[in-house]
Amino acid sequence: MIDTEIKVTPQIAAEHGLTPGEYARTQKILGRDPNFTELGIFSVMWSEHCSYKSSRVHLKRLPTTGTHVVQGPGENAGVVDIGDGLVAVFKIESHNHPSFVEPFQGAATGVGGILRDIFTMGARPIAVLDSLRFGPVSPGPGAGDATAEEIARNRNILDGVIRGIGFYGNCFGVPTVGGEIVFEPCYSKNPLVNALALGICRRDELFFAKAQGAGNPVIYVGAKTGRDGIHGASLLASAEFSEESQQKRPNVQVGDPFLEKLLLEACLEAMRTGAVVAIQDMGAAGLTSSSSEMASRGGLGIEIDLARVPQRETGMTPYEIMLSESQERMLLVAERGREREVFEVFHKWGLDAVEIGKVTEDGILRVLNHGVVAAEIPAHAIAEEGPRYERPIAKAAAPNAGDSAVVAARFKFAAPGTDLTSNFRRLLTSPTIASKKWVTDQYDSMVRTNTRFGPGAGDAAVLRLKESKRALALATDGNGRWGFLAPRLGAMHAVVEAARNVACSGALPIAATNCLNFGNPEKPEVMWQFTEAIDGIAEACRALETPITGGNVSFYNETLGKPIYPTPILGVLGLLEDAGNALGSAFRKEGDAILLLDGRSAGVTADAATIAAEFASSEYAKTLQGVVAGAPPAIDLAAEKHLIDCLVKLASERAISSAHDVSDGGLAVTMAESCFDTGFSADVTIPSAPGEPPETALFGERGARAVVTAPTASLARVNQIAAQYKVSVQSIGTVVRSEFRIQYGGSPVIQGSVESFQRPWSESLQKAIEIE
């Protein structure tokens, strides 16, 4: 007999996030009304966060296979072959809503969750990157209409998130090696915390979350179960925020990185015994998702008795135990007769390891409590037969609508001959462009000694492989403002910039993971933004041969009806055949030539109105005049591919000394960043184009470009390689030790000591945070 607990009604089902149609489907699947525990199970597994009910039909359009791909979407993390018998395991996921409700724990448990996704595959984590978005932390044109109260709250959220990331990663012992931080008004009440983790293992030591062998024992390992995190996936991460959002603090999990470190070592050691058949992290939806998904993937069932589950609180109901999202827990299937080997490993590490059930042949997730059936549901129905919606799609009204001339008119260019030095200093203090050293100094980026280039050292993080001469490079990128202005084009830029950053490190991009952050999918204009972004990612990934191996969709990033910008974040993984060839972004030697590489070999021309409309979407336009208008720069995927391949070849031959892509802030920021903390400077002349204002030449953000340096002796080879890849090369200056100077149109437009630019760039973010 099934324990009915609380009587389920349609109203209670609605309070759990199930629509009338979804509730009717649960009745049809069961052939009866669900009981309260079963309702809870359906509600979390069919939530937007777990079932992808609004996105799955569109995600199918993404490319997911390729030369290096071993495992694509559908497992805990994606896997790619990196040679020498090794594989890289990597994935990015969001912890946005919890990080707004409780910034420290929300961010900390986001890191903990993505690390478990990696080592549950049998891989040892070697790096974490974080892609973060916050509301304005200082007043000014770029802060929009943010109030003083909102700015103060944004500072607190930023501080809590950074401390949470640093706490978990540092204590666990994994380096936090990169990522990016962007500030826009739309993130004031919806910060984005996207965490990416990378791990390494031998290909023949991979593990998967697929139950096998009827009669095999199901074993619970790790931390005890508490009441934290209940309905975190279904009711916190699958709904808009309201005025009552802060009351959801109990839905945020509490992490223990020291315990997770023990869990990592115990899991990897248990896997090496050969006694483990399958294993899965208890992440979103906890014991419910891990048990039902393992059973479903194996075409089998699982029976568990909750009375055996280690609990840290008394009187927990079956509903609470099944829905708890307490951290640092795993569920595994062991080979029957070898349970003792598993128990001994976990007990050695001081962790709970308890047999709580068995694999069955009937395909049912059967939940007992002291021998009494508390829930009985077909596992496949929970895990794979959730709702699939093709939600209405309607093109969003064009932001700042108008023809190019009208849009361009919103940004006022400086008068001809204007010295732009003071404007440049202001741009360098934009929180998005300013130094993030205050943040990254709170992270241990060197633990485990694999880090070749960490935060700020290059366009991508570079990790050595101790069992190989090869290295891996990783970068994350995304521009929500561009996604807002043109979702498809903005998404394409996210792919190509992350790939370009990886190539600037000398690595060939081979695969990608994505975290898709959007508003309420029940709004047709949000679904239009989402579908446009999917098509943009798909097109760019195919062109660059970087298939998507997994990721995450985060909907309902919306508060009181105000959504965030459409913000697809791309994490791109690259492979360096020789770690010694890795490149940083800093200038390295006085007298080196400064070269501008452009994937468009014939250059680019555009009419004045188009140039101005694209410039209206830049960081410069937002920071200096508060303008968010126009459209992202046009994109040329062939040119991007040419540039990427050229950069990889130049690095492999050690023909260049440094490389830095042109992105936020344009050429001027690119060159200044390459000077900071080096003792070097730059004397540069940017070729003028007829009718092009100096500001667009200096601060325009068109892609397919990189600034590289090369010794004089290498210039002929650089030109040969560039010609081979149809990339143009312009010698624009020299690395010097004197004043930083940029000329345009025959006269200096930016001039000053490097220190006069570095000081505001390096101090502005920390000063903004420290203001009380």
Summary of the structure (lengths in Angstrom):
residues: 772
radius of gyration: 26.3
end to end distance: 60.6
largest distance: 87.9
contacts: 3058
relative contact order: 0.13
helix: 39%
strand: 24%
